[in-house]
Amino acid sequence: MEQESAILALAALAQSTRLETFRLLVKASPDGLPAGEIARSLAVPHNTMSTHLNILARAGLISAERRSRLIVYRAEITRLSDLTLFLVKDCCGSNPDLCAPLIAELEPCC
């Protein structure tokens, strides 16, 4: 991942509603959720949610698929993985023991 892409993704997540939205979509992976359901779950007006979803989509963190009258959004798990690896790739100065707690935290969810 390029630094500019990482900055765009991190900037998109640096707002509470967008971070909650992304986390909700990660939990709903791989099926995703319709925009209206996301808005209701987070108690956010539909037009405001639309803006947040567009920002996350421009950052490549989510994708949208039209299903009849619904637009279903999904977290881009590959993009999340790329961002996470970008952030920790040079972690620990080649001392893997320092990264062991991070890896241990990630193992149960993966």
Biopython code that builds the backbone (N, CA, C, O; Angstrom):
import numpy as np
from Bio.PDB.StructureBuilder import StructureBuilder

atoms = [
    (1, "MET", "N", (0.844, -1.175, 0.000)),
    (1, "MET", "CA", (0.000, 0.000, 0.000)),
    (1, "MET", "C", (0.885, 1.233, 0.000)),
    (1, "MET", "O", (1.889, 1.297, 0.709)),
    (2, "GLU", "N", (0.504, 2.192, -0.793)),
    (2, "GLU", "CA", (1.219, 3.461, -0.853)),
    (2, "GLU", "C", (0.844, 4.327, 0.339)),
    (2, "GLU", "O", (-0.238, 4.180, 0.907)),
    (3, "GLN", "N", (1.731, 5.219, 0.711)),
    (3, "GLN", "CA", (1.479, 6.096, 1.850)),
    (3, "GLN", "C", (0.234, 6.953, 1.634)),
    (3, "GLN", "O", (-0.553, 7.129, 2.564)),
    (4, "GLU", "N", (0.041, 7.482, 0.443)),
    (4, "GLU", "CA", (-1.130, 8.325, 0.183)),
    (4, "GLU", "C", (-2.441, 7.546, 0.347)),
    (4, "GLU", "O", (-3.423, 8.085, 0.856)),
    (5, "SER", "N", (-2.454, 6.299, -0.077)),
    (5, "SER", "CA", (-3.644, 5.454, 0.100)),
    (5, "SER", "C", (-3.920, 5.206, 1.578)),
    (5, "SER", "O", (-5.070, 5.210, 2.018)),
    (6, "ALA", "N", (-2.852, 4.991, 2.334)),
    (6, "ALA", "CA", (-3.009, 4.775, 3.777)),
    (6, "ALA", "C", (-3.552, 6.036, 4.442)),
    (6, "ALA", "O", (-4.424, 5.953, 5.307)),
    (7, "ILE", "N", (-3.050, 7.186, 4.051)),
    (7, "ILE", "CA", (-3.518, 8.441, 4.625)),
    (7, "ILE", "C", (-4.994, 8.654, 4.303)),
    (7, "ILE", "O", (-5.758, 9.082, 5.167)),
    (8, "LEU", "N", (-5.402, 8.360, 3.073)),
    (8, "LEU", "CA", (-6.803, 8.505, 2.680)),
    (8, "LEU", "C", (-7.698, 7.582, 3.516)),
    (8, "LEU", "O", (-8.759, 7.997, 3.982)),
    (9, "ALA", "N", (-7.270, 6.344, 3.700)),
    (9, "ALA", "CA", (-8.052, 5.384, 4.481)),
    (9, "ALA", "C", (-8.125, 5.801, 5.947)),
    (9, "ALA", "O", (-9.194, 5.756, 6.555)),
    (10, "LEU", "N", (-7.010, 6.200, 6.503)),
    (10, "LEU", "CA", (-6.996, 6.605, 7.905)),
    (10, "LEU", "C", (-7.827, 7.872, 8.122)),
    (10, "LEU", "O", (-8.509, 8.002, 9.139)),
    (11, "ALA", "N", (-7.773, 8.794, 7.180)),
    (11, "ALA", "CA", (-8.577, 10.019, 7.279)),
    (11, "ALA", "C", (-10.069, 9.677, 7.242)),
    (11, "ALA", "O", (-10.868, 10.273, 7.964)),
    (12, "ALA", "N", (-10.432, 8.721, 6.402)),
    (12, "ALA", "CA", (-11.847, 8.314, 6.323)),
    (12, "ALA", "C", (-12.316, 7.699, 7.636)),
    (12, "ALA", "O", (-13.472, 7.869, 8.023)),
    (13, "LEU", "N", (-11.444, 7.001, 8.309)),
    (13, "LEU", "CA", (-11.804, 6.341, 9.568)),
    (13, "LEU", "C", (-11.686, 7.271, 10.784)),
    (13, "LEU", "O", (-12.085, 6.909, 11.890)),
    (14, "ALA", "N", (-11.143, 8.455, 10.571)),
    (14, "ALA", "CA", (-10.895, 9.380, 11.683)),
    (14, "ALA", "C", (-12.121, 10.212, 12.033)),
    (14, "ALA", "O", (-12.009, 11.400, 12.336)),
    (15, "GLN", "N", (-13.280, 9.589, 11.991)),
    (15, "GLN", "CA", (-14.539, 10.235, 12.353)),
    (15, "GLN", "C", (-15.409, 9.147, 12.961)),
    (15, "GLN", "O", (-15.472, 8.040, 12.425)),
    (16, "SER", "N", (-16.071, 9.434, 14.054)),
    (16, "SER", "CA", (-16.723, 8.373, 14.831)),
    (16, "SER", "C", (-17.800, 7.607, 14.060)),
    (16, "SER", "O", (-17.852, 6.381, 14.150)),
    (17, "THR", "N", (-18.654, 8.293, 13.310)),
    (17, "THR", "CA", (-19.709, 7.580, 12.575)),
    (17, "THR", "C", (-19.118, 6.683, 11.501)),
    (17, "THR", "O", (-19.573, 5.555, 11.313)),
    (18, "ARG", "N", (-18.109, 7.175, 10.798)),
    (18, "ARG", "CA", (-17.489, 6.348, 9.753)),
    (18, "ARG", "C", (-16.753, 5.164, 10.352)),
    (18, "ARG", "O", (-16.786, 4.068, 9.792)),
    (19, "LEU", "N", (-16.095, 5.365, 11.473)),
    (19, "LEU", "CA", (-15.412, 4.246, 12.129)),
    (19, "LEU", "C", (-16.432, 3.204, 12.595)),
    (19, "LEU", "O", (-16.222, 2.007, 12.400)),
    (20, "GLU", "N", (-17.525, 3.642, 13.201)),
    (20, "GLU", "CA", (-18.581, 2.713, 13.626)),
    (20, "GLU", "C", (-19.182, 1.988, 12.423)),
    (20, "GLU", "O", (-19.458, 0.790, 12.487)),
    (21, "THR", "N", (-19.381, 2.714, 11.338)),
    (21, "THR", "CA", (-19.938, 2.123, 10.120)),
    (21, "THR", "C", (-19.014, 1.047, 9.581)),
    (21, "THR", "O", (-19.457, -0.050, 9.244)),
    (22, "PHE", "N", (-17.737, 1.359, 9.501)),
    (22, "PHE", "CA", (-16.780, 0.390, 8.981)),
    (22, "PHE", "C", (-16.723, -0.842, 9.874)),
    (22, "PHE", "O", (-16.704, -1.966, 9.371)),
    (23, "ARG", "N", (-16.694, -0.653, 11.179)),
    (23, "ARG", "CA", (-16.655, -1.788, 12.101)),
    (23, "ARG", "C", (-17.914, -2.638, 11.978)),
    (23, "ARG", "O", (-17.845, -3.866, 12.039)),
    (24, "LEU", "N", (-19.064, -1.991, 11.805)),
    (24, "LEU", "CA", (-20.319, -2.712, 11.610)),
    (24, "LEU", "C", (-20.260, -3.558, 10.338)),
    (24, "LEU", "O", (-20.704, -4.706, 10.327)),
    (25, "LEU", "N", (-19.711, -2.986, 9.274)),
    (25, "LEU", "CA", (-19.619, -3.720, 8.012)),
    (25, "LEU", "C", (-18.597, -4.854, 8.083)),
    (25, "LEU", "O", (-18.773, -5.888, 7.438)),
    (26, "VAL", "N", (-17.546, -4.668, 8.852)),
    (26, "VAL", "CA", (-16.576, -5.751, 9.051)),
    (26, "VAL", "C", (-17.265, -6.914, 9.765)),
    (26, "VAL", "O", (-17.066, -8.074, 9.403)),
    (27, "LYS", "N", (-18.074, -6.605, 10.777)),
    (27, "LYS", "CA", (-18.808, -7.655, 11.493)),
    (27, "LYS", "C", (-19.803, -8.364, 10.583)),
    (27, "LYS", "O", (-20.062, -9.556, 10.749)),
    (28, "ALA", "N", (-20.361, -7.633, 9.622)),
    (28, "ALA", "CA", (-21.369, -8.202, 8.714)),
    (28, "ALA", "C", (-20.744, -8.865, 7.488)),
    (28, "ALA", "O", (-21.463, -9.294, 6.586)),
    (29, "SER", "N", (-19.434, -8.953, 7.448)),
    (29, "SER", "CA", (-18.764, -9.572, 6.298)),
    (29, "SER", "C", (-19.029, -11.060, 6.287)),
    (29, "SER", "O", (-19.144, -11.665, 7.353)),
    (30, "PRO", "N", (-19.129, -11.657, 5.144)),
    (30, "PRO", "CA", (-18.969, -11.093, 3.804)),
    (30, "PRO", "C", (-20.273, -10.595, 3.183)),
    (30, "PRO", "O", (-20.256, -10.053, 2.079)),
    (31, "ASP", "N", (-21.403, -10.769, 3.872)),
    (31, "ASP", "CA", (-22.697, -10.454, 3.277)),
    (31, "ASP", "C", (-22.948, -8.966, 3.093)),
    (31, "ASP", "O", (-23.568, -8.568, 2.106)),
    (32, "GLY", "N", (-22.486, -8.143, 4.009)),
    (32, "GLY", "CA", (-22.740, -6.720, 3.938)),
    (32, "GLY", "C", (-24.114, -6.356, 4.468)),
    (32, "GLY", "O", (-24.870, -7.210, 4.930)),
    (33, "LEU", "N", (-24.418, -5.069, 4.391)),
    (33, "LEU", "CA", (-25.699, -4.557, 4.892)),
    (33, "LEU", "C", (-26.241, -3.491, 3.955)),
    (33, "LEU", "O", (-25.472, -2.753, 3.340)),
    (34, "PRO", "N", (-27.565, -3.408, 3.842)),
    (34, "PRO", "CA", (-28.160, -2.320, 3.068)),
    (34, "PRO", "C", (-27.935, -0.977, 3.771)),
    (34, "PRO", "O", (-27.834, -0.913, 4.996)),
    (35, "ALA", "N", (-27.859, 0.078, 2.983)),
    (35, "ALA", "CA", (-27.597, 1.417, 3.520)),
    (35, "ALA", "C", (-28.603, 1.799, 4.592)),
    (35, "ALA", "O", (-28.220, 2.350, 5.624)),
    (36, "GLY", "N", (-29.872, 1.519, 4.373)),
    (36, "GLY", "CA", (-30.896, 1.874, 5.348)),
    (36, "GLY", "C", (-30.717, 1.172, 6.678)),
    (36, "GLY", "O", (-30.951, 1.754, 7.737)),
    (37, "GLU", "N", (-30.303, -0.079, 6.617)),
    (37, "GLU", "CA", (-30.079, -0.834, 7.849)),
    (37, "GLU", "C", (-28.882, -0.280, 8.615)),
    (37, "GLU", "O", (-28.893, -0.230, 9.845)),
    (38, "ILE", "N", (-27.861, 0.130, 7.890)),
    (38, "ILE", "CA", (-26.698, 0.740, 8.543)),
    (38, "ILE", "C", (-27.126, 2.018, 9.253)),
    (38, "ILE", "O", (-26.780, 2.238, 10.414)),
    (39, "ALA", "N", (-27.876, 2.856, 8.553)),
    (39, "ALA", "CA", (-28.337, 4.125, 9.124)),
    (39, "ALA", "C", (-29.189, 3.888, 10.369)),
    (39, "ALA", "O", (-29.016, 4.577, 11.374)),
    (40, "ARG", "N", (-30.101, 2.926, 10.313)),
    (40, "ARG", "CA", (-30.950, 2.616, 11.469)),
    (40, "ARG", "C", (-30.117, 2.065, 12.633)),
    (40, "ARG", "O", (-30.330, 2.444, 13.785)),
    (41, "SER", "N", (-29.193, 1.193, 12.337)),
    (41, "SER", "CA", (-28.373, 0.586, 13.390)),
    (41, "SER", "C", (-27.571, 1.627, 14.163)),
    (41, "SER", "O", (-27.357, 1.498, 15.369)),
    (42, "LEU", "N", (-27.133, 2.659, 13.448)),
    (42, "LEU", "CA", (-26.297, 3.675, 14.081)),
    (42, "LEU", "C", (-27.073, 4.940, 14.426)),
    (42, "LEU", "O", (-26.499, 5.910, 14.922)),
    (43, "ALA", "N", (-28.384, 4.930, 14.162)),
    (43, "ALA", "CA", (-29.251, 6.087, 14.442)),
    (43, "ALA", "C", (-28.720, 7.362, 13.776)),
    (43, "ALA", "O", (-28.582, 8.411, 14.405)),
    (44, "VAL", "N", (-28.432, 7.227, 12.485)),
    (44, "VAL", "CA", (-27.912, 8.343, 11.694)),
    (44, "VAL", "C", (-28.910, 8.617, 10.566)),
    (44, "VAL", "O", (-29.389, 7.674, 9.937)),
    (45, "PRO", "N", (-29.232, 9.883, 10.297)),
    (45, "PRO", "CA", (-30.137, 10.187, 9.187)),
    (45, "PRO", "C", (-29.596, 9.632, 7.864)),
    (45, "PRO", "O", (-28.385, 9.600, 7.644)),
    (46, "HIS", "N", (-30.493, 9.204, 7.002)),
    (46, "HIS", "CA", (-30.094, 8.559, 5.747)),
    (46, "HIS", "C", (-29.186, 9.438, 4.886)),
    (46, "HIS", "O", (-28.208, 8.943, 4.324)),
    (47, "ASN", "N", (-29.491, 10.732, 4.774)),
    (47, "ASN", "CA", (-28.645, 11.583, 3.934)),
    (47, "ASN", "C", (-27.254, 11.759, 4.531)),
    (47, "ASN", "O", (-26.270, 11.838, 3.796)),
    (48, "THR", "N", (-27.164, 11.820, 5.845)),
    (48, "THR", "CA", (-25.858, 11.908, 6.499)),
    (48, "THR", "C", (-25.085, 10.607, 6.305)),
    (48, "THR", "O", (-23.883, 10.626, 6.038)),
    (49, "MET", "N", (-25.778, 9.477, 6.439)),
    (49, "MET", "CA", (-25.127, 8.180, 6.250)),
    (49, "MET", "C", (-24.603, 8.047, 4.834)),
    (49, "MET", "O", (-23.517, 7.509, 4.618)),
    (50, "SER", "N", (-25.358, 8.527, 3.881)),
    (50, "SER", "CA", (-24.929, 8.466, 2.484)),
    (50, "SER", "C", (-23.591, 9.178, 2.290)),
    (50, "SER", "O", (-22.715, 8.683, 1.579)),
    (51, "THR", "N", (-23.440, 10.325, 2.917)),
    (51, "THR", "CA", (-22.176, 11.058, 2.830)),
    (51, "THR", "C", (-21.042, 10.247, 3.433)),
    (51, "THR", "O", (-19.966, 10.148, 2.843)),
    (52, "HIS", "N", (-21.271, 9.672, 4.595)),
    (52, "HIS", "CA", (-20.229, 8.863, 5.253)),
    (52, "HIS", "C", (-19.865, 7.638, 4.406)),
    (52, "HIS", "O", (-18.689, 7.303, 4.270)),
    (53, "LEU", "N", (-20.863, 6.981, 3.846)),
    (53, "LEU", "CA", (-20.598, 5.811, 3.007)),
    (53, "LEU", "C", (-19.793, 6.187, 1.771)),
    (53, "LEU", "O", (-18.910, 5.439, 1.352)),
    (54, "ASN", "N", (-20.091, 7.333, 1.192)),
    (54, "ASN", "CA", (-19.324, 7.785, 0.024)),
    (54, "ASN", "C", (-17.866, 8.050, 0.370)),
    (54, "ASN", "O", (-16.975, 7.734, -0.419)),
    (55, "ILE", "N", (-17.617, 8.620, 1.521)),
    (55, "ILE", "CA", (-16.235, 8.877, 1.947)),
    (55, "ILE", "C", (-15.487, 7.559, 2.155)),
    (55, "ILE", "O", (-14.339, 7.423, 1.735)),
    (56, "LEU", "N", (-16.127, 6.603, 2.793)),
    (56, "LEU", "CA", (-15.492, 5.293, 2.991)),
    (56, "LEU", "C", (-15.253, 4.585, 1.659)),
    (56, "LEU", "O", (-14.229, 3.926, 1.479)),
    (57, "ALA", "N", (-16.183, 4.718, 0.739)),
    (57, "ALA", "CA", (-16.026, 4.088, -0.580)),
    (57, "ALA", "C", (-14.879, 4.731, -1.356)),
    (57, "ALA", "O", (-14.088, 4.028, -1.985)),
    (58, "ARG", "N", (-14.782, 6.056, -1.318)),
    (58, "ARG", "CA", (-13.674, 6.741, -2.021)),
    (58, "ARG", "C", (-12.326, 6.324, -1.469)),
    (58, "ARG", "O", (-11.334, 6.296, -2.198)),
    (59, "ALA", "N", (-12.284, 5.998, -0.181)),
    (59, "ALA", "CA", (-11.041, 5.543, 0.442)),
    (59, "ALA", "C", (-10.767, 4.070, 0.145)),
    (59, "ALA", "O", (-9.716, 3.547, 0.517)),
    (60, "GLY", "N", (-11.705, 3.402, -0.521)),
    (60, "GLY", "CA", (-11.521, 1.998, -0.873)),
    (60, "GLY", "C", (-11.796, 1.035, 0.274)),
    (60, "GLY", "O", (-11.487, -0.152, 0.170)),
    (61, "LEU", "N", (-12.370, 1.529, 1.362)),
    (61, "LEU", "CA", (-12.608, 0.690, 2.529)),
    (61, "LEU", "C", (-13.893, -0.116, 2.434)),
    (61, "LEU", "O", (-14.034, -1.150, 3.088)),
    (62, "ILE", "N", (-14.835, 0.358, 1.617)),
    (62, "ILE", "CA", (-16.089, -0.364, 1.418)),
    (62, "ILE", "C", (-16.434, -0.367, -0.065)),
    (62, "ILE", "O", (-15.911, 0.437, -0.837)),
    (63, "SER", "N", (-17.311, -1.271, -0.449)),
    (63, "SER", "CA", (-17.825, -1.305, -1.817)),
    (63, "SER", "C", (-19.340, -1.410, -1.745)),
    (63, "SER", "O", (-19.902, -1.794, -0.719)),
    (64, "ALA", "N", (-19.990, -1.065, -2.843)),
    (64, "ALA", "CA", (-21.449, -1.070, -2.895)),
    (64, "ALA", "C", (-21.915, -1.921, -4.064)),
    (64, "ALA", "O", (-21.279, -1.970, -5.117)),
    (65, "GLU", "N", (-23.039, -2.586, -3.851)),
    (65, "GLU", "CA", (-23.652, -3.398, -4.904)),
    (65, "GLU", "C", (-25.152, -3.137, -4.875)),
    (65, "GLU", "O", (-25.793, -3.225, -3.828)),
    (66, "ARG", "N", (-25.693, -2.817, -6.033)),
    (66, "ARG", "CA", (-27.139, -2.586, -6.119)),
    (66, "ARG", "C", (-27.840, -3.924, -6.220)),
    (66, "ARG", "O", (-27.485, -4.771, -7.039)),
    (67, "ARG", "N", (-28.851, -4.103, -5.366)),
    (67, "ARG", "CA", (-29.719, -5.283, -5.406)),
    (67, "ARG", "C", (-31.149, -4.771, -5.470)),
    (67, "ARG", "O", (-31.742, -4.416, -4.452)),
    (68, "SER", "N", (-31.687, -4.738, -6.666)),
    (68, "SER", "CA", (-33.025, -4.217, -6.880)),
    (68, "SER", "C", (-33.069, -2.768, -6.409)),
    (68, "SER", "O", (-32.389, -1.914, -6.977)),
    (69, "ARG", "N", (-33.856, -2.485, -5.384)),
    (69, "ARG", "CA", (-33.959, -1.118, -4.881)),
    (69, "ARG", "C", (-32.966, -0.819, -3.766)),
    (69, "ARG", "O", (-32.857, 0.328, -3.331)),
    (70, "LEU", "N", (-32.250, -1.817, -3.301)),
    (70, "LEU", "CA", (-31.317, -1.651, -2.193)),
    (70, "LEU", "C", (-29.888, -1.478, -2.699)),
    (70, "LEU", "O", (-29.519, -1.998, -3.751)),
    (71, "ILE", "N", (-29.104, -0.748, -1.941)),
    (71, "ILE", "CA", (-27.662, -0.716, -2.159)),
    (71, "ILE", "C", (-27.044, -1.370, -0.934)),
    (71, "ILE", "O", (-27.197, -0.895, 0.191)),
    (72, "VAL", "N", (-26.344, -2.467, -1.176)),
    (72, "VAL", "CA", (-25.718, -3.231, -0.096)),
    (72, "VAL", "C", (-24.236, -2.874, -0.054)),
    (72, "VAL", "O", (-23.542, -2.917, -1.069)),
    (73, "TYR", "N", (-23.769, -2.523, 1.132)),
    (73, "TYR", "CA", (-22.369, -2.139, 1.335)),
    (73, "TYR", "C", (-21.629, -3.256, 2.041)),
    (73, "TYR", "O", (-22.167, -3.927, 2.922)),
    (74, "ARG", "N", (-20.373, -3.443, 1.632)),
    (74, "ARG", "CA", (-19.499, -4.460, 2.237)),
    (74, "ARG", "C", (-18.155, -3.828, 2.580)),
    (74, "ARG", "O", (-17.662, -2.949, 1.872)),
    (75, "ALA", "N", (-17.587, -4.288, 3.665)),
    (75, "ALA", "CA", (-16.221, -3.894, 4.010)),
    (75, "ALA", "C", (-15.266, -4.578, 3.045)),
    (75, "ALA", "O", (-15.441, -5.748, 2.705)),
    (76, "GLU", "N", (-14.277, -3.853, 2.617)),
    (76, "GLU", "CA", (-13.222, -4.418, 1.771)),
    (76, "GLU", "C", (-12.136, -4.969, 2.698)),
    (76, "GLU", "O", (-11.217, -4.256, 3.102)),
    (77, "ILE", "N", (-12.267, -6.238, 3.017)),
    (77, "ILE", "CA", (-11.370, -6.868, 3.985)),
    (77, "ILE", "C", (-9.926, -6.877, 3.483)),
    (77, "ILE", "O", (-8.995, -6.747, 4.277)),
    (78, "THR", "N", (-9.738, -7.028, 2.196)),
    (78, "THR", "CA", (-8.380, -6.998, 1.642)),
    (78, "THR", "C", (-7.739, -5.634, 1.886)),
    (78, "THR", "O", (-6.555, -5.541, 2.209)),
    (79, "ARG", "N", (-8.531, -4.588, 1.728)),
    (79, "ARG", "CA", (-8.025, -3.232, 1.969)),
    (79, "ARG", "C", (-7.679, -3.050, 3.449)),
    (79, "ARG", "O", (-6.670, -2.427, 3.779)),
    (80, "LEU", "N", (-8.513, -3.590, 4.337)),
    (80, "LEU", "CA", (-8.221, -3.537, 5.770)),
    (80, "LEU", "C", (-6.919, -4.265, 6.068)),
    (80, "LEU", "O", (-6.093, -3.779, 6.841)),
    (81, "SER", "N", (-6.739, -5.414, 5.465)),
    (81, "SER", "CA", (-5.510, -6.180, 5.643)),
    (81, "SER", "C", (-4.298, -5.395, 5.142)),
    (81, "SER", "O", (-3.266, -5.338, 5.810)),
    (82, "ASP", "N", (-4.434, -4.792, 3.962)),
    (82, "ASP", "CA", (-3.337, -3.990, 3.407)),
    (82, "ASP", "C", (-2.978, -2.830, 4.327)),
    (82, "ASP", "O", (-1.800, -2.552, 4.554)),
    (83, "LEU", "N", (-3.993, -2.157, 4.853)),
    (83, "LEU", "CA", (-3.757, -1.022, 5.745)),
    (83, "LEU", "C", (-3.083, -1.479, 7.031)),
    (83, "LEU", "O", (-2.141, -0.840, 7.501)),
    (84, "THR", "N", (-3.556, -2.572, 7.596)),
    (84, "THR", "CA", (-2.966, -3.095, 8.822)),
    (84, "THR", "C", (-1.508, -3.476, 8.596)),
    (84, "THR", "O", (-0.640, -3.158, 9.409)),
    (85, "LEU", "N", (-1.248, -4.156, 7.490)),
    (85, "LEU", "CA", (0.138, -4.542, 7.183)),
    (85, "LEU", "C", (1.017, -3.328, 6.949)),
    (85, "LEU", "O", (2.178, -3.315, 7.357)),
    (86, "PHE", "N", (0.475, -2.304, 6.293)),
    (86, "PHE", "CA", (1.224, -1.068, 6.079)),
    (86, "PHE", "C", (1.644, -0.460, 7.416)),
    (86, "PHE", "O", (2.770, 0.015, 7.568)),
    (87, "LEU", "N", (0.726, -0.481, 8.381)),
    (87, "LEU", "CA", (1.002, 0.138, 9.675)),
    (87, "LEU", "C", (2.010, -0.640, 10.514)),
    (87, "LEU", "O", (2.757, -0.039, 11.287)),
    (88, "VAL", "N", (2.044, -1.955, 10.379)),
    (88, "VAL", "CA", (2.913, -2.755, 11.247)),
    (88, "VAL", "C", (4.076, -3.425, 10.529)),
    (88, "VAL", "O", (4.859, -4.143, 11.151)),
    (89, "LYS", "N", (4.194, -3.198, 9.240)),
    (89, "LYS", "CA", (5.205, -3.920, 8.461)),
    (89, "LYS", "C", (6.615, -3.750, 9.022)),
    (89, "LYS", "O", (7.368, -4.720, 9.109)),
    (90, "ASP", "N", (6.968, -2.551, 9.394)),
    (90, "ASP", "CA", (8.319, -2.304, 9.901)),
    (90, "ASP", "C", (8.364, -2.283, 11.424)),
    (90, "ASP", "O", (9.295, -1.762, 12.037)),
    (91, "CYS", "N", (7.328, -2.867, 12.009)),
    (91, "CYS", "CA", (7.192, -2.881, 13.460)),
    (91, "CYS", "C", (8.323, -3.653, 14.124)),
    (91, "CYS", "O", (8.819, -4.651, 13.601)),
    (92, "CYS", "N", (8.695, -3.181, 15.241)),
    (92, "CYS", "CA", (9.539, -3.932, 16.170)),
    (92, "CYS", "C", (10.994, -4.057, 15.741)),
    (92, "CYS", "O", (11.734, -4.847, 16.328)),
    (93, "GLY", "N", (11.420, -3.311, 14.748)),
    (93, "GLY", "CA", (12.836, -3.320, 14.380)),
    (93, "GLY", "C", (13.404, -4.702, 14.182)),
    (93, "GLY", "O", (14.483, -5.012, 14.687)),
    (94, "SER", "N", (12.684, -5.541, 13.448)),
    (94, "SER", "CA", (13.106, -6.917, 13.163)),
    (94, "SER", "C", (13.199, -7.785, 14.413)),
    (94, "SER", "O", (13.929, -8.777, 14.430)),
    (95, "ASN", "N", (12.474, -7.421, 15.442)),
    (95, "ASN", "CA", (12.429, -8.214, 16.668)),
    (95, "ASN", "C", (11.013, -8.764, 16.806)),
    (95, "ASN", "O", (10.153, -8.111, 17.397)),
    (96, "PRO", "N", (10.758, -9.962, 16.265)),
    (96, "PRO", "CA", (9.405, -10.508, 16.241)),
    (96, "PRO", "C", (8.775, -10.707, 17.615)),
    (96, "PRO", "O", (7.549, -10.744, 17.727)),
    (97, "ASP", "N", (9.582, -10.835, 18.652)),
    (97, "ASP", "CA", (9.024, -11.011, 19.992)),
    (97, "ASP", "C", (8.195, -9.802, 20.424)),
    (97, "ASP", "O", (7.231, -9.941, 21.178)),
    (98, "LEU", "N", (8.567, -8.633, 19.952)),
    (98, "LEU", "CA", (7.817, -7.432, 20.307)),
    (98, "LEU", "C", (6.438, -7.412, 19.655)),
    (98, "LEU", "O", (5.513, -6.804, 20.193)),
    (99, "CYS", "N", (6.287, -8.064, 18.506)),
    (99, "CYS", "CA", (5.006, -8.096, 17.796)),
    (99, "CYS", "C", (4.124, -9.269, 18.227)),
    (99, "CYS", "O", (2.958, -9.340, 17.837)),
    (100, "ALA", "N", (4.658, -10.169, 19.011)),
    (100, "ALA", "CA", (3.904, -11.357, 19.414)),
    (100, "ALA", "C", (2.565, -11.026, 20.087)),
    (100, "ALA", "O", (1.573, -11.693, 19.795)),
    (101, "PRO", "N", (2.496, -10.023, 20.975)),
    (101, "PRO", "CA", (1.189, -9.710, 21.578)),
    (101, "PRO", "C", (0.154, -9.243, 20.543)),
    (101, "PRO", "O", (-1.025, -9.579, 20.655)),
    (102, "LEU", "N", (0.578, -8.493, 19.567)),
    (102, "LEU", "CA", (-0.330, -8.041, 18.505)),
    (102, "LEU", "C", (-0.852, -9.233, 17.714)),
    (102, "LEU", "O", (-2.050, -9.325, 17.446)),
    (103, "ILE", "N", (0.020, -10.124, 17.347)),
    (103, "ILE", "CA", (-0.369, -11.308, 16.584)),
    (103, "ILE", "C", (-1.309, -12.182, 17.422)),
    (103, "ILE", "O", (-2.283, -12.723, 16.898)),
    (104, "ALA", "N", (-1.026, -12.316, 18.691)),
    (104, "ALA", "CA", (-1.879, -13.119, 19.582)),
    (104, "ALA", "C", (-3.280, -12.523, 19.666)),
    (104, "ALA", "O", (-4.256, -13.269, 19.747)),
    (105, "GLU", "N", (-3.401, -11.201, 19.649)),
    (105, "GLU", "CA", (-4.705, -10.544, 19.696)),
    (105, "GLU", "C", (-5.482, -10.771, 18.398)),
    (105, "GLU", "O", (-6.709, -10.873, 18.424)),
    (106, "LEU", "N", (-4.788, -10.850, 17.273)),
    (106, "LEU", "CA", (-5.437, -11.002, 15.975)),
    (106, "LEU", "C", (-5.841, -12.444, 15.683)),
    (106, "LEU", "O", (-6.812, -12.672, 14.962)),
    (107, "GLU", "N", (-5.126, -13.407, 16.221)),
    (107, "GLU", "CA", (-5.394, -14.805, 15.891)),
    (107, "GLU", "C", (-6.818, -15.263, 16.173)),
    (107, "GLU", "O", (-7.390, -15.943, 15.321)),
    (108, "PRO", "N", (-7.428, -14.941, 17.305)),
    (108, "PRO", "CA", (-8.791, -15.445, 17.551)),
    (108, "PRO", "C", (-9.823, -14.947, 16.535)),
    (108, "PRO", "O", (-10.776, -15.664, 16.227)),
    (109, "CYS", "N", (-9.649, -13.749, 16.019)),
    (109, "CYS", "CA", (-10.647, -13.213, 15.092)),
    (109, "CYS", "C", (-10.401, -13.673, 13.664)),
    (109, "CYS", "O", (-11.295, -13.583, 12.822)),
    (110, "CYS", "N", (-9.244, -14.145, 13.392)),
    (110, "CYS", "CA", (-8.912, -14.544, 12.022)),
    (110, "CYS", "C", (-8.921, -16.037, 11.876)),
    (110, "CYS", "O", (-8.663, -16.553, 10.788)),
]
sb = StructureBuilder()
sb.init_structure("model")
sb.init_model(0)
sb.init_chain("A")
sb.init_seg("    ")
for serial, (resi, resn, name, xyz) in enumerate(atoms, 1):
    if name == "N":
        sb.init_residue(resn, " ", resi, " ")
    sb.init_atom(name, np.array(xyz, "f"), 0.0, 1.0, " ", f" {name:<3s}", serial, name[0])
structure = sb.get_structure()
